[in-house]
């Protein structure tokens, strides 16, 4: 990845990551960019080797997103990291890693509370069909309730269980148990038909992770 590519990635990430987040970008063997936040700084430098006790190494090795709290590590600073591999022709060629100072307080919540008109409604995770980023707001869809959540998609990725929810697009997270059919699509890699008849695109960025999750 060249510097222009990295800057383009960070411009997209800027609106979608939690506040106080450090961002590290790597190729398949070393870090190539690092942007520290005010609250946490792992002192990563471009050219630094990727060590085995990092979420970055685990994402590269496994070829899938890793979210984990890392305590004893070579950086000497405990942190909560989420690393997403960059896949090229089925092979991890780099990662984007977001670094938070601690576990989110709501880690692995069993429900989402959404605002509907002038009230709030809790929705159990298994009732959520999909979540959409819409005009800088986050809208949660279930069979009977639709409402807005205060967190953005990247923040929700950290607190939703990985065995139930998967990010398929910069604007969508879906509940895997509410996918009725997976169709090929010309404009995106796949088109998901959901239980409420909504059609959700799977973008190229998330297609490799999606294929691995569903085993095809």
BATORGU-973518 format. One line per 2 residues: number of its first residue (from 0); their letters; for each residue x, y, z of N, C-alpha, C, CB. Coordinates in Angstrom, 2 decimals, m for minus. Glycine has a CB too. Layout:
! residues N
NUM> A> X:Y:Z:X:Y:Z:X:Y:Z:X:Y:Z  ... .
END
This chain:
! residues 216
0> XX> 0.84:m1.20:0.00:0.00:0.00:0.00:0.88:1.24:0.00:m0.95:0.01:1.22  0.58:2.22:m0.86:1.33:3.46:m0.86:0.66:4.45:0.08:1.45:4.05:m2.29 .
2> XX> 1.30:5.61:0.28:0.79:6.59:1.24:m0.57:7.14:0.85:1.76:7.73:1.39  m0.83:7.29:m0.47:m2.13:7.78:m0.91:m3.23:6.79:m0.56:m2.12:8.05:m2.41 .
4> XX> m2.93:5.48:m0.70:m3.91:4.45:m0.33:m4.20:4.51:1.16:m3.41:3.05:m0.72  m3.15:4.63:1.97:m3.32:4.70:3.42:m4.16:5.91:3.80:m1.96:4.75:4.12 .
6> XX> m3.87:7.06:3.21:m4.63:8.27:3.52:m6.10:8.12:3.13:m4.02:9.49:2.81  m6.36:7.46:2.00:m7.74:7.23:1.58:m8.47:6.35:2.57:m7.78:6.60:0.20 .
8> XX> m7.79:5.31:3.05:m8.38:4.41:4.06:m8.71:5.18:5.32:m7.42:3.23:4.38  m7.78:6.02:5.78:m7.98:6.75:7.03:m9.07:7.80:6.90:m6.68:7.41:7.47 .
10> XX> m9.22:8.38:5.71:m10.31:9.34:5.50:m11.66:8.67:5.65:m10.19:9.98:4.11  m11.76:7.43:5.16:m13.00:6.67:5.31:m13.22:6.28:6.77:m12.98:5.41:4.42 .
12> XX> m12.14:5.86:7.44:m12.25:5.41:8.83:m12.61:6.53:9.78:m10.95:4.79:9.26  m12.20:7.75:9.45:m12.35:8.86:10.38:m13.74:9.02:10.96:m11.97:10.10:9.72 .
14> XX> m14.78:8.81:10.13:m16.15:9.01:10.58:m16.74:7.77:11.21:m17.00:9.45:9.43  m16.00:6.66:11.21:m16.61:5.39:11.60:m15.92:4.68:12.76:m16.63:4.48:10.43 .
16> XX> m14.94:5.31:13.38:m14.28:4.67:14.52:m14.62:5.43:15.79:m12.75:4.60:14.32  m14.58:4.76:16.94:m14.84:5.45:18.21:m13.82:6.55:18.47:m14.84:4.44:19.37 .
18> XX> m14.22:7.50:19.32:m13.29:8.55:19.72:m12.15:7.92:20.55:m14.03:9.66:20.54  m11.05:8.64:20.62:m9.88:8.18:21.39:m9.33:6.86:20.87:m10.24:8.03:22.86 .
20> XX> m9.37:6.67:19.56:m8.90:5.45:18.93:m7.60:5.70:18.19:m9.96:4.89:17.97  m6.59:4.88:18.47:m5.37:4.89:17.66:m5.57:3.95:16.48:m4.11:4.47:18.50 .
22> XX> m4.91:4.25:15.36:m5.08:3.44:14.15:m3.71:3.02:13.63:m5.87:4.22:13.07  m3.54:1.72:13.38:m2.30:1.20:12.80:m2.63:0.47:11.50:m1.57:0.24:13.81 .
24> XX> m1.83:0.71:10.48:m1.99:0.03:9.19:m0.72:m0.77:8.93:m2.28:1.05:8.03  m0.87:m2.00:8.47:0.30:m2.84:8.21:0.20:m3.48:6.82:0.43:m3.94:9.29 .
26> XX> 1.36:m3.95:6.32:1.33:m4.89:5.21:1.41:m6.28:5.85:2.52:m4.65:4.16  1.89:m7.28:5.13:1.85:m8.63:5.72:3.04:m8.97:6.62:1.77:m9.65:4.62 .
28> XX> 3.93:m8.00:6.86:5.04:m8.31:7.77:5.50:m7.16:8.66:6.21:m8.78:6.97  5.03:m5.92:8.38:5.43:m4.81:9.23:4.37:m3.71:9.20:6.80:m4.27:8.79 .
30> XX> 4.44:m2.84:10.22:3.54:m1.69:10.24:4.05:m0.64:9.25:3.44:m1.09:11.67  3.11:0.00:8.55:3.50:1.01:7.57:2.94:2.39:7.90:3.04:0.60:6.19 .
32> XX> 2.01:2.44:8.86:1.43:3.74:9.25:0.87:3.60:10.66:0.32:4.20:8.24  0.98:4.69:11.43:0.42:4.68:12.78:m0.05:6.08:13.15:1.45:4.16:13.80 .
34> XX> m1.26:6.15:13.66:m1.83:7.43:14.10:m2.29:7.27:15.56:m3.03:7.87:13.18  m1.53:7.80:16.52:m1.90:7.63:17.93:m3.05:8.56:18.31:m0.68:7.90:18.84 .
36> XX> m3.76:8.20:19.38:m4.78:9.09:19.92:m4.24:9.74:21.18:m6.10:8.31:20.21  m5.01:10.65:21.74:m4.57:11.34:22.95:m4.57:10.42:24.17:m5.45:12.55:23.21 .
38> XX> m5.43:9.39:24.15:m5.60:8.55:25.34:m4.73:7.30:25.34:m7.03:8.14:25.47  m4.31:6.83:24.16:m3.47:5.63:24.13:m2.48:5.72:22.98:m4.33:4.35:24.01 .
40> XX> m1.23:5.37:23.28:m0.18:5.42:22.26:0.75:4.22:22.47:0.63:6.77:22.33  0.74:3.30:21.53:1.59:2.11:21.62:3.00:2.35:21.07:0.95:0.96:20.86 .
42> XX> 3.28:3.59:20.65:4.62:3.97:20.17:5.04:3.15:18.94:5.65:3.80:21.30  4.09:2.77:18.12:4.41:2.03:16.89:5.06:2.98:15.90:3.14:1.37:16.27 .
44> XX> 6.08:2.48:15.19:6.73:3.27:14.14:6.66:2.51:12.82:8.21:3.58:14.52  6.51:3.22:11.70:6.55:2.56:10.40:7.83:1.75:10.26:6.44:3.59:9.26 .
46> XX> 7.70:0.49:9.85:8.85:m0.40:9.75:8.96:m1.37:10.90:10.10:0.40:9.65  8.20:m1.12:11.99:8.24:m2.04:13.13:7.68:m3.40:12.73:7.44:m1.46:14.32 .
48> XX> 8.29:m4.45:13.25:7.85:m5.81:13.01:6.52:m6.07:13.72:8.92:m6.81:13.48  5.72:m6.96:13.15:4.45:m7.35:13.76:4.69:m8.56:14.66:3.36:m7.66:12.67 .
50> XX> 4.55:m8.38:15.96:4.82:m9.47:16.90:3.60:m10.36:17.10:5.28:m8.91:18.23  3.86:m11.58:17.56:2.81:m12.58:17.68:1.77:m12.25:18.74:3.43:m13.90:17.99 .
52> XX> 2.12:m11.42:19.74:1.17:m11.13:20.81:0.29:m9.92:20.50:1.92:m10.89:22.10  0.04:m9.66:19.20:m0.79:m8.52:18.80:m2.03:m9.02:18.05:0.02:m7.55:17.91 .
54> XX> m3.10:m8.20:18.09:m4.29:m8.55:17.32:m3.99:m8.47:15.82:m5.46:m7.62:17.69  m3.04:m7.62:15.45:m2.65:m7.50:14.04:m2.10:m8.82:13.51:m1.61:m6.37:13.87 .
56> XX> m1.20:m9.44:14.28:m0.63:m10.73:13.87:m1.72:m11.80:13.77:0.47:m11.18:14.87  m2.63:m11.82:14.73:m3.70:m12.82:14.73:m4.64:m12.65:13.55:m4.49:m12.75:16.04 .
58> XX> m4.93:m11.40:13.18:m5.79:m11.16:12.03:m5.11:m11.58:10.73:m6.18:m9.68:11.96  m3.80:m11.32:10.62:m3.06:m11.75:9.43:m2.97:m13.26:9.35:m1.65:m11.15:9.45 .
60> XX> m2.73:m13.91:10.48:m2.55:m15.36:10.51:m3.86:m16.09:10.22:m2.00:m15.80:11.86  m4.95:m15.58:10.79:m6.22:m16.27:10.63:m7.03:m15.80:9.44:m7.03:m16.10:11.85 .
62> XX> m6.66:m14.64:8.88:m7.40:m14.12:7.74:m8.80:m13.68:8.07:m7.45:m15.14:6.67  m9.03:m13.29:9.33:m10.35:m12.81:9.72:m10.24:m11.78:10.82:m11.22:m13.98:10.16 .
64> XX> m11.33:m11.03:11.03:m11.34:m9.97:12.03:m11.10:m10.55:13.42:m12.67:m9.20:11.99  m10.27:m9.85:14.20:m9.98:m10.24:15.58:m10.30:m9.05:16.49:m8.50:m10.69:15.74 .
66> XX> m11.10:m9.29:17.53:m11.35:m8.29:18.56:m10.93:m8.90:19.89:m12.87:m7.84:18.59  m10.00:m8.24:20.58:m9.45:m8.88:21.78:m8.81:m7.85:22.70:m8.43:m9.95:21.40 .
68> XX> m8.92:m8.10:24.01:m8.21:m7.29:25.00:m6.83:m7.91:25.21:m9.01:m7.20:26.34  m5.78:m7.14:24.98:m4.41:m7.62:25.08:m3.76:m7.00:26.32:m3.59:m7.29:23.79 .
70> XX> m3.33:m7.85:27.26:m2.78:m7.32:28.51:m1.26:m7.40:28.54:m3.36:m8.08:29.70  m0.71:m8.62:28.61:0.74:m8.75:28.59:1.23:m8.78:27.16:1.20:m10.01:29.35 .
72> XX> 1.98:m7.78:26.73:2.41:m7.71:25.33:3.68:m6.89:25.20:1.30:m7.12:24.44  4.29:m6.97:24.01:5.55:m6.29:23.75:5.47:m4.78:23.80:6.05:m6.70:22.44 .
74> XX> 4.26:m4.22:23.66:4.13:m2.77:23.72:4.20:m2.25:25.15:2.82:m2.33:23.08  3.93:m3.14:26.13:3.97:m2.73:27.52:2.76:m1.93:27.97:5.19:m1.93:27.77 .
76> XX> 1.75:m1.86:27.12:0.53:m1.10:27.43:m0.68:m1.99:27.14:0.46:0.24:26.61  m1.55:m2.24:28.13:m2.76:m3.02:27.83:m3.69:m2.23:26.92:m3.49:m3.41:29.14 .
78> XX> m4.35:m2.93:26.01:m5.23:m2.23:25.07:m6.29:m3.20:24.54:m4.43:m1.62:23.90  m7.37:m2.61:24.05:m8.38:m3.40:23.35:m8.24:m3.09:21.87:m9.84:m3.08:23.88 .
80> XX> m7.98:m4.13:21.06:m7.76:m3.92:19.64:m8.74:m4.67:18.77:m6.36:m4.33:19.27  m9.05:m4.08:17.63:m9.83:m4.77:16.61:m9.07:m4.65:15.31:m11.28:m4.17:16.49 .
82> XX> m8.68:m5.80:14.74:m7.87:m5.80:13.53:m8.63:m6.50:12.40:m6.51:m6.48:13.77  m8.69:m5.85:11.26:m9.39:m6.39:10.09:m8.37:m6.61:8.98:m10.54:m5.43:9.62 .
84> XX> m8.27:m7.83:8.45:m7.30:m8.09:7.38:m7.74:m7.49:6.05:m7.07:m9.59:7.22  m6.77:m7.07:5.27:m7.01:m6.63:3.89:m6.71:m7.83:3.00:m6.13:m5.37:3.50 .
86> XX> m7.71:m8.30:2.29:m7.58:m9.53:1.51:m7.41:m9.21:0.03:m8.80:m10.43:1.72  m6.42:m9.81:m0.60:m6.19:m9.67:m2.03:m6.11:m11.07:m2.65:m4.89:m8.85:m2.33 .
88> XX> m7.10:m11.40:m3.48:m7.17:m12.72:m4.12:m7.11:m13.84:m3.08:m6.03:m12.89:m5.14  m7.84:m13.64:m2.00:m7.95:m14.67:m0.97:m6.81:m14.73:0.02:m8.06:m15.97:m1.61 .
90> XX> m5.82:m13.85:m0.12:m4.64:m13.88:0.76:m4.56:m12.57:1.56:m3.33:m14.09:m0.06  m4.38:m12.64:2.91:m4.20:m11.42:3.70:m2.91:m10.71:3.32:m4.20:m11.75:5.21 .
92> XX> m3.01:m9.45:2.89:m1.83:m8.70:2.49:m1.55:m7.51:3.42:m1.99:m8.20:1.07  m2.41:m7.31:4.41:m2.23:m6.22:5.34:m3.39:m6.18:6.32:m2.12:m4.88:4.61 .
94> XX> m3.37:m5.20:7.20:m4.44:m5.05:8.18:m4.69:m3.59:8.49:m4.09:m5.79:9.47  m5.88:m3.33:8.99:m6.19:m2.05:9.63:m6.57:m2.40:11.06:m7.36:m1.26:8.87 .
96> XX> m5.85:m1.84:12.02:m6.08:m2.15:13.43:m6.47:m0.89:14.18:m4.82:m2.78:14.06  m7.61:m0.96:14.88:m8.03:0.14:15.74:m7.72:m0.24:17.18:m9.55:0.47:15.55 .
98> XX> m7.22:0.73:17.94:m6.70:0.47:19.28:m7.38:1.40:20.28:m5.16:0.66:19.33  m8.03:0.80:21.28:m8.73:1.55:22.33:m8.01:1.35:23.66:m10.21:1.11:22.43 .
100> XX> m8.16:2.29:24.59:m7.44:2.17:25.87:m7.95:1.05:26.77:m7.54:3.47:26.62  m9.18:0.60:26.56:m9.72:m0.46:27.41:m10.90:m1.11:26.71:m10.14:0.09:28.80 .
102> XX> m11.41:m2.18:27.30:m12.61:m2.80:26.78:m13.76:m1.81:26.84:m12.95:m4.08:27.57  m14.61:m1.77:25.80:m15.81:m0.94:25.91:m16.65:m1.41:27.10:m16.65:m1.00:24.59 .
104> XX> m17.27:m0.46:27.79:m18.05:m0.80:28.98:m19.20:m1.74:28.68:m18.57:0.46:29.62  m19.75:m1.65:27.47:m20.91:m2.45:27.12:m20.54:m3.71:26.35:m21.89:m1.63:26.32 .
106> XX> m19.29:m4.18:26.53:m18.83:m5.31:25.73:m19.76:m6.50:25.83:m17.43:m5.70:26.15  m20.15:m7.02:24.66:m21.00:m8.20:24.55:m22.34:m8.04:25.26:m20.28:m9.39:25.11 .
108> XX> m23.01:m6.93:25.00:m24.35:m6.72:25.51:m25.31:m7.69:24.85:m24.80:m5.26:25.28  m26.37:m8.08:25.57:m27.33:m9.05:25.04:m28.52:m8.38:24.37:m27.81:m9.96:26.14 .
110> XX> m28.53:m7.05:24.37:m29.63:m6.32:23.74:m29.15:m4.94:23.32:m30.84:m6.21:24.69  m29.91:m4.30:22.45:m29.63:m2.93:22.03:m30.84:m2.07:22.38:m29.32:m2.87:20.50 .
112> XX> m30.60:m0.92:22.95:m31.69:0.01:23.27:m31.73:1.11:22.23:m31.51:0.60:24.70  m32.87:1.23:21.55:m32.98:2.19:20.45:m34.01:3.27:20.79:m33.37:1.48:19.15 .
114> XX> m33.83:4.42:20.17:m34.77:5.53:20.36:m35.83:5.47:19.28:m34.03:6.90:20.33  m37.08:5.44:19.70:m38.20:5.43:18.76:m39.13:6.58:19.13:m38.96:4.05:18.80 .
116> XX> m39.19:7.60:18.27:m39.96:8.81:18.57:m39.49:9.40:19.89:m41.50:8.48:18.63  m40.34:9.44:20.92:m39.96:10.06:22.19:m39.72:9.05:23.30:m41.01:11.03:22.62 .
118> XX> m39.47:7.79:22.94:m39.23:6.76:23.95:m38.06:5.89:23.52:m40.48:5.89:24.17  m37.66:4.96:24.41:m36.57:4.04:24.13:m37.08:2.62:24.26:m35.37:4.30:25.08 .
120> XX> m36.62:1.74:23.38:m37.06:0.35:23.38:m35.86:m0.59:23.34:m38.00:0.08:22.20  m35.74:m1.53:24.29:m34.67:m2.54:24.21:m35.06:m3.65:23.23:m34.38:m3.15:25.61 .
122> XX> m34.10:m4.04:22.38:m34.32:m5.13:21.42:m33.29:m6.21:21.70:m34.23:m4.62:19.94  m33.74:m7.43:21.97:m32.82:m8.54:22.19:m32.00:m8.79:20.93:m33.59:m9.82:22.60 .
124> XX> m30.73:m9.18:21.11:m29.85:m9.38:19.96:m30.43:m10.30:18.90:m28.54:m9.93:20.42  m31.07:m11.39:19.34:m31.57:m12.36:18.36:m32.77:m11.83:17.57:m31.96:m13.63:19.05 .
126> XX> m33.34:m10.69:18.01:m34.45:m10.09:17.29:m34.00:m9.04:16.27:m35.43:m9.47:18.27  m32.74:m8.61:16.39:m32.20:m7.61:15.45:m31.95:m8.28:14.11:m30.89:m6.97:16.00 .
128> XX> m32.50:m7.71:13.04:m32.32:m8.28:11.69:m31.05:m7.71:11.05:m33.56:m7.98:10.80  m30.93:m6.39:11.05:m29.71:m5.75:10.56:m29.60:m4.34:11.11:m29.68:m5.73:9.00 .
130> XX> m28.42:m3.76:10.97:m28.12:m2.42:11.46:m27.52:m1.63:10.31:m27.16:m2.46:12.69  m27.97:m0.40:10.14:m27.56:0.41:8.99:m27.04:1.77:9.43:m28.73:0.59:8.01 .
132> XX> m25.93:2.21:8.82:m25.45:3.57:8.98:m26.20:4.43:7.97:m23.89:3.67:8.77  m26.93:5.42:8.48:m27.83:6.19:7.63:m27.74:7.67:7.98:m29.28:5.69:7.78 .
134> XX> m27.15:8.46:7.08:m27.02:9.91:7.30:m26.40:10.24:8.66:m28.39:10.57:7.18  m25.26:9.60:8.93:m24.50:9.80:10.17:m25.24:9.31:11.41:m24.16:11.26:10.33 .
136> XX> m26.28:8.55:11.23:m27.00:7.93:12.34:m26.98:6.42:12.17:m28.46:8.46:12.43  m27.22:5.71:13.25:m27.22:4.24:13.22:m28.64:3.75:13.46:m26.24:3.66:14.27 .
138> XX> m29.21:3.08:12.46:m30.59:2.61:12.59:m30.61:1.09:12.75:m31.42:3.04:11.36  m31.35:0.64:13.76:m31.47:m0.79:14.07:m32.85:m1.27:13.61:m31.27:m1.05:15.60 .
140> XX> m32.86:m2.40:12.88:m34.11:m2.94:12.35:m34.40:m4.29:12.99:m34.04:m3.07:10.82  m35.60:m4.45:13.52:m36.09:m5.75:13.96:m37.46:m5.96:13.32:m36.16:m5.85:15.53 .
142> XX> m38.09:m7.09:13.60:m39.38:m7.38:12.96:m40.45:m6.37:13.35:m39.83:m8.78:13.33  m40.46:m5.99:14.62:m41.54:m5.12:15.11:m41.11:m3.71:15.46:m42.17:m5.75:16.30 .
144> XX> m39.79:m3.49:15.62:m39.31:m2.19:16.07:m38.17:m1.71:15.19:m38.86:m2.24:17.54  m38.18:m0.41:14.86:m37.07:0.23:14.17:m36.72:1.48:14.96:m37.42:0.58:12.67 .
146> XX> m35.44:1.71:15.19:m35.05:2.89:15.95:m33.58:3.19:15.80:m35.41:2.71:17.40  m33.15:4.29:16.39:m31.76:4.75:16.26:m30.96:4.44:17.52:m31.73:6.25:15.97 .
148> XX> m29.72:4.00:17.31:m28.80:3.71:18.42:m27.74:4.79:18.48:m28.15:2.30:18.26  m27.24:5.07:19.69:m26.29:6.16:19.86:m24.89:5.84:19.35:m26.20:6.54:21.31 .
150> XX> m24.53:4.54:19.23:m23.19:4.18:18.79:m23.13:4.04:17.27:m22.75:2.87:19.44  m21.93:4.23:16.68:m21.79:4.00:15.25:m21.49:2.52:15.00:m20.66:4.90:14.66 .
152> XX> m21.40:2.13:13.73:m21.25:0.71:13.40:m19.95:0.12:13.95:m21.29:0.53:11.90  m18.86:0.87:13.89:m17.59:0.34:14.40:m17.63:0.13:15.90:m16.45:1.28:14.03 .
154> XX> m18.32:1.02:16.62:m18.47:0.84:18.06:m19.36:m0.36:18.36:m19.05:2.11:18.70  m20.41:m0.55:17.56:m21.29:m1.70:17.76:m20.58:m3.00:17.44:m22.54:m1.57:16.89 .
156> XX> m19.67:m2.98:16.47:m18.89:m4.19:16.17:m18.16:m4.71:17.41:m17.89:m3.90:15.05  m17.74:m3.79:18.26:m16.98:m4.17:19.44:m17.84:m4.81:20.52:m16.27:m2.95:20.01 .
158> XX> m19.14:m4.47:20.57:m19.96:m4.96:21.67:m20.94:m6.05:21.25:m20.72:m3.81:22.27  m21.09:m6.30:19.95:m22.00:m7.35:19.49:m21.26:m8.68:19.36:m22.65:m6.96:18.15 .
160> XX> m21.89:m9.79:19.72:m21.22:m11.10:19.64:m20.90:m11.50:18.20:m22.09:m12.17:20.28  m19.64:m11.94:17.98:m19.19:m12.28:16.63:m19.90:m13.49:16.03:m17.71:m12.54:16.64 .
162> XX> m20.46:m14.35:16.88:m21.13:m15.54:16.35:m22.53:m15.23:15.85:m21.18:m16.62:17.41  m23.01:m14.01:16.11:m24.37:m13.65:15.71:m24.39:m12.55:14.65:m25.16:m13.20:16.93 .
164> XX> m23.43:m11.63:14.71:m23.43:m10.48:13.81:m22.15:m10.44:12.98:m23.58:m9.18:14.61  m22.30:m9.96:11.74:m21.15:m9.84:10.86:m21.27:m8.55:10.05:m21.03:m11.08:9.91 .
166> XX> m20.16:m7.83:9.93:m20.11:m6.62:9.11:m19.98:m7.05:7.66:m18.93:m5.67:9.53  m20.85:m6.55:6.79:m20.82:m6.96:5.39:m20.59:m5.77:4.44:m22.12:m7.66:5.02 .
168> XX> m20.57:m4.57:5.00:m20.49:m3.36:4.18:m20.14:m2.21:5.13:m21.84:m3.07:3.40  m19.56:m1.14:4.62:m19.26:0.00:5.50:m20.53:0.55:6.15:m18.55:1.10:4.72 .
170> XX> m21.70:0.25:5.55:m22.96:0.78:6.06:m23.87:m0.26:6.70:m23.69:1.44:4.97  m23.43:m1.54:6.75:m24.34:m2.58:7.25:m23.65:m3.62:8.14:m24.99:m3.28:6.08 .
172> XX> m24.33:m3.98:9.21:m24.05:m5.17:10.01:m25.32:m6.02:9.97:m23.61:m4.81:11.50  m25.20:m7.31:9.74:m26.39:m8.16:9.68:m26.33:m9.27:10.74:m26.54:m8.78:8.28 .
174> XX> m27.51:m9.72:11.14:m27.64:m10.88:12.01:m27.67:m12.12:11.12:m28.93:m10.79:12.92  m26.69:m13.01:11.29:m26.56:m14.16:10.38:m27.77:m15.07:10.43:m25.31:m14.96:10.72 .
176> XX> m28.49:m15.09:11.55:m29.65:m15.96:11.68:m30.88:m15.44:10.95:m29.98:m16.15:13.12  m30.78:m14.20:10.43:m31.90:m13.63:9.69:m31.63:m13.55:8.19:m32.22:m12.25:10.23 .
178> XX> m30.53:m14.18:7.75:m30.25:m14.26:6.31:m31.04:m15.43:5.73:m28.71:m14.43:6.03  m31.87:m15.13:4.75:m32.71:m16.16:4.13:m32.02:m16.75:2.90:m34.07:m15.59:3.74 .
180> XX> m31.32:m15.89:2.15:m30.70:m16.33:0.89:m29.52:m15.44:0.56:m31.73:m16.31:m0.26  m28.50:m16.03:m0.07:m27.32:m15.29:m0.53:m27.29:m15.35:m2.05:m25.99:m15.88:0.09 .
182> XX> m27.38:m14.19:m2.69:m27.45:m14.13:m4.16:m26.21:m13.45:m4.73:m28.73:m13.39:m4.61  m25.75:m13.88:m5.91:m24.68:m13.12:m6.58:m25.26:m11.79:m7.05:m24.08:m13.92:m7.79 .
184> XX> m24.43:m10.76:m7.07:m24.92:m9.44:m7.45:m23.88:m8.72:m8.30:m25.26:m8.60:m6.20  m24.34:m8.00:m9.30:m23.44:m7.31:m10.21:m22.77:m6.11:m9.54:m24.19:m6.85:m11.46 .
186> XX> m23.52:m5.35:m8.75:m23.00:m4.12:m8.16:m22.17:m4.37:m6.91:m24.14:m3.19:m7.82  m22.42:m5.47:m6.21:m21.60:m5.84:m5.06:m21.27:m7.32:m5.21:m22.35:m5.56:m3.70 .
188> XX> m20.51:m7.87:m4.27:m20.11:m9.26:m4.40:m21.31:m10.20:m4.24:m19.05:m9.60:m3.36  m22.13:m9.92:m3.21:m23.33:m10.71:m2.95:m24.47:m9.79:m2.55:m23.08:m11.77:m1.86 .
190> XX> m25.65:m10.32:m2.61:m26.82:m9.61:m2.13:m27.52:m10.55:m1.14:m27.78:m9.19:m3.30  m27.76:m10.07:0.08:m28.37:m10.88:1.11:m29.87:m10.58:1.19:m27.70:m10.63:2.48 .
192> XX> m30.67:m11.61:1.08:m32.11:m11.46:1.29:m32.38:m11.76:2.75:m32.94:m12.41:0.34  m32.90:m10.77:3.47:m33.12:m10.91:4.91:m34.55:m11.38:5.19:m32.85:m9.58:5.62 .
194> XX> m34.79:m11.75:6.43:m36.09:m12.31:6.81:m37.24:m11.32:6.64:m36.04:m12.78:8.25  m36.93:m10.02:6.68:m37.98:m9.01:6.47:m38.07:m8.58:5.01:m37.72:m7.79:7.36 .
196> XX> m37.42:m9.36:4.12:m37.40:m9.10:2.66:m36.47:m7.96:2.26:m38.80:m8.80:2.18  m35.74:m7.38:3.20:m34.73:m6.38:2.83:m33.61:m7.06:2.06:m34.17:m5.66:4.10 .
198> XX> m32.95:m6.30:1.21:m31.81:m6.80:0.44:m30.58:m5.97:0.81:m32.10:m6.74:m1.11  m29.57:m6.66:1.36:m28.37:m5.99:1.88:m27.16:m6.39:1.04:m28.14:m6.36:3.38 .
200> XX> m26.39:m5.41:0.51:m25.20:m5.75:m0.28:m24.02:m6.16:0.58:m24.81:m4.57:m1.15  m23.23:m7.09:0.07:m21.93:m7.44:0.68:m20.87:m6.80:m0.22:m21.72:m9.03:0.81 .
202> XX> m20.10:m5.88:0.31:m19.12:m5.18:m0.52:m17.85:m6.01:m0.69:m18.78:m3.82:0.09  m17.03:m5.64:m1.66:m15.78:m6.34:m1.94:m14.87:m6.37:m0.72:m15.07:m5.70:m3.11 .
204> XX> m14.87:m5.27:0.04:m14.00:m5.17:1.22:m14.28:m6.28:2.23:m14.18:m3.82:1.89  m15.54:m6.64:2.37:m15.94:m7.61:3.39:m16.26:m8.99:2.81:m17.14:m7.10:4.15 .
206> XX> m16.09:m9.17:1.50:m16.51:m10.43:0.87:m15.68:m11.63:1.33:m16.42:m10.30:m0.63  m14.35:m11.44:1.50:m13.50:m12.55:1.93:m13.87:m13.03:3.32:m12.04:m12.14:1.90 .
208> XX> m14.05:m12.08:4.23:m14.45:m12.41:5.60:m15.81:m13.10:5.59:m14.49:m11.14:6.48  m16.72:m12.62:4.73:m18.07:m13.21:4.65:m18.01:m14.63:4.15:m18.97:m12.37:3.73 .
210> XX> m17.22:m14.88:3.09:m17.09:m16.23:2.55:m16.55:m17.20:3.60:m16.17:m16.23:1.32  m15.52:m16.77:4.32:m14.93:m17.65:5.33:m15.91:m17.95:6.45:m13.66:m17.02:5.91 .
212> XX> m16.68:m16.94:6.84:m17.65:m17.13:7.92:m18.71:m18.15:7.54:m18.30:m15.81:8.28  m19.07:m18.18:6.25:m20.14:m19.08:5.80:m19.61:m20.34:5.09:m21.07:m18.33:4.87 .
214> XX> m18.28:m20.42:4.97:m17.68:m21.65:4.46:m17.93:m21.96:3.00:m18.15:m22.77:5.24  m17.84:m20.94:2.14:m18.00:m21.20:0.70:m17.07:m20.30:m0.10:m19.47:m20.99:0.26 .
END
